Amino acid sequence: SGSWALSVERAVPILFGAMSTYLLNDLNDVAKDKVNHPDRPLPRGEVTKTFVVILYFSCLGLALLTTRLFVGRDESAFLYYVGFFACVSYRYVVEYLPLLKPIYVAGTTTIPVFILVALQAFEWIEATPAG
């Protein structure tokens, strides 16, 4: 964007969204992680599921709040919300609709690209003289 502050503002909601996604994944994989990754804090019992759920909702809430604060009513805000929804829904696609997983993953991982394109288009429109 050419602006460090604007870049950070646009990245912070994605950071919180990713954090909530990983927390939800850890919650869903506790049984598997007891076998495959027993050294992680949740399977080891260092943290409780209740704590992780509270942390998950806190991160998801911060993702939504920072999207509203930093992205506001910009057209790309919708893409942020779609991304958050896609991350929360991932487990169910994998579990119940496994044939859709490759398409779903490809679509979900391109959302940040669409956000960048929308941001660049917005900046181009702002920089273009009216007339």
Secondary structure, 3 states (H helix, E strand, C coil): CCCHHHHHHHHHHHHHHHHHHHHHHHHHCHHHHHHHCCCCHHHHCCCCHHHHHHHHHHHHHHHHHHHHHHHCCCCCHHHHHHHHHHHHHHHHHHHHCHHHHHHHHHHHHHHHHHHHHHHHHHHHHHHCCCC
